[in-house]
Amino acid sequence: MHIEIVRGDITEQKVDAIVNAANPSLLGGGGVDDAIHAAAGPSLLAECRKLRATTHPDGIASGLALATGAGDLPARWVIHSPGPNRHVGQTNPKTLAKCFTNSLYVASRLGAGSIAFPAIGAGSYGWAPEDVASTASHAINDWFEMYSHSTSIHRVVLVVHNDDVEAAFRKVFDSPHSESELVHRP
């Protein structure tokens, strides 16, 4: 498995699946969620509305993940996974870890070879970038340790959006404790 840390826009990543730090309503929100919905075009919102009208009338809980098509994005799929919101008392790091592992599971079931993650929770949901990076590292490495023999995923892109988040992810993923092979792109 290759892990890349990229400073940029998740909507421009050339991967099979991108992860949306989704609003639990599935109907758009701020930050990454808003950017993905805007770039994907109206078909993404239409798919999300269909999910709300059928299988997910109450939206999706933090830590869970589900896939839709990607509309006008270069990716094939968007995997929606709401992070826990620290501002409303959702402070369990296991829930944050599930955002990463459940998204990997969904992508693998789809047959994706590559997946891009934002720093789930490090924006408006109040998680410290260092906590998100550490949680992501453990979750991703543990998941691949368990499923490396059976997954189609061979490339993980971590898309960071500012200096603090980038520094936190580089510190954790560049550490000698990280089992992943890293490729850095500007």
N, C-alpha and C positions, 0 to 999 in steps of 0.2 A: 504494500500500500504506500502510495505517495501522498504526503500532505503538503499543500502549498498555502502560504500565507500571502494574500494579495490585498493591496490597498486599492480600493475601487468601489465600483457600483455592482451590486449583486445581480442586477437585472441585465448586465452585459456579459455575464460569465457564459462561456461556451462549455457547458456541462449538460449531462442528461437531466438532472434534477436540481432545482434550487429550493432551499428551505425558506419559508416565509415565517418570520417571527410574527405570527398572525394575531389579530385581535380575536378573542374567543368567539365573537359573534360570527366570524368568517366573512363579514361584509365590509372589510376594509377598516382602516384606522390611521394612525400616524406612522411616521418613521419608515422602516423597511416595508411594512405592510402597505402603506400608501404608495410607496415607490413601485412596488411589484404590481399592484393593481393598476396604477397609471400606465406602466410600460406594457403590461399584458393586454390592455384593451378591454372592451366590454365583455368578451366571452368568458373571462375569468370570473367576473362578478356574477354573470349568468349561471355559471357552474356552481358557484358558492351559494347563490340563492336557491338553486335546485336542491343542494344538500340540506339547506335549512328547511325547505318545504317537504323533504322526504325523510332521509335517514338521520339528520342531525337538527331537529327543530329547535333545540336549545343552544346550538353552537357546539363548540368543542372545548373540553376542559384542558387546563394547563398540563403540559407534559405529554399529551396525546398527539398523534400525527395522522394526517390523511392526505391523499393526493388528489389533484385535479390536473387537467391539461394546463398548458402554459400560455395559451393565447398567442400573442405576438412576440413573446420572448424567444431568445435563441435556444432555451432549454425545452425539453419535451414535457416535463412535469413540474408543477409547483407542489411542494409538500408543506402543508400548513401545520405549524406546531406552536401554539401559544405558550410563551414563557410564563413563569410565575411572576406576579406583580408584587414586589416587596412593599410598595406603598400601601397596599391593602392587606398586608400581613402574610402574604404568601412567601415565606422565607426558607422553605425546605430545599436544600441543594439537590436532594434526590429527584424532586420534580423537575428542576432545571436539567439534570443529567438525562432524564427520560426524554426531554425534547430532542436531544442528540441521538440517543439510542433508538427511540421509536422512529425517528426520521430515517435513520440508516436502515432499519428493518423494512419500512415501507419502500424505500428506494430499491433495496435488494429484491424485494418481492416483485417489483416492477421490471427488474432486469437491468436497472441502471448501472452503468460502469463508472459514472462520476457524479459527484454531488457537491454543491456549494452551500456553506452555512454562513449566516451572519453571526454576529456576537449576540446570540439570543439573550435578552434580558438586560444587556448593558446599556440600553438607551433609556427610554422613558419608564421602564419598569424598575429602575433603581438598583440593579445589581452592579457591584464594583467590577470593572474590567478584569481585575486579577482573579476574582472569584469565578467569573464566567470562563476565563481561559483555563484555569485549573480544572474546573468541572468538565469542560469540553474535552480536555486532554485525557482525563481519566475515563470518561464515558466512551470516547472514540476508541482509545486503545483497548479498553476492556471488551468492547463490542467486537472489535476485529480479532482479538485473542480468541474469543468464543466462536466466531463465525467465519474466520478467514478461509476455511476449507470449503465453504458452501456459498459464499457471496459473489455476486458479479461485480461489486464495487472494488475498484482498484485505485481510485483517485478521489481525494477529499480536498476541497478548496475552502479555506477559511477567509472570508472577505471581511476586512476591517475598514473602518470608516474615519478614524481619527488617530492622532499620535498616541493618546493614552491606551486605547484599545490595541493598537498595533504593538506597542511596547509590551503590554501584558501578554499577548499571544506569543510574541517572539521569545520572551523570557521563558515561558512555560514550555513551548514546543521545541525550543533550542536547547533545553536542559539535557544533561546526560541521562536523565531518567526517562526521557521520552523514547519509546521504542519505534517510533515512526521514522520513515525516511523523509526528510524535508527537502522541498524545492522552494526557493524564494524567488518571487517575481515582484518587481516594483509595481 
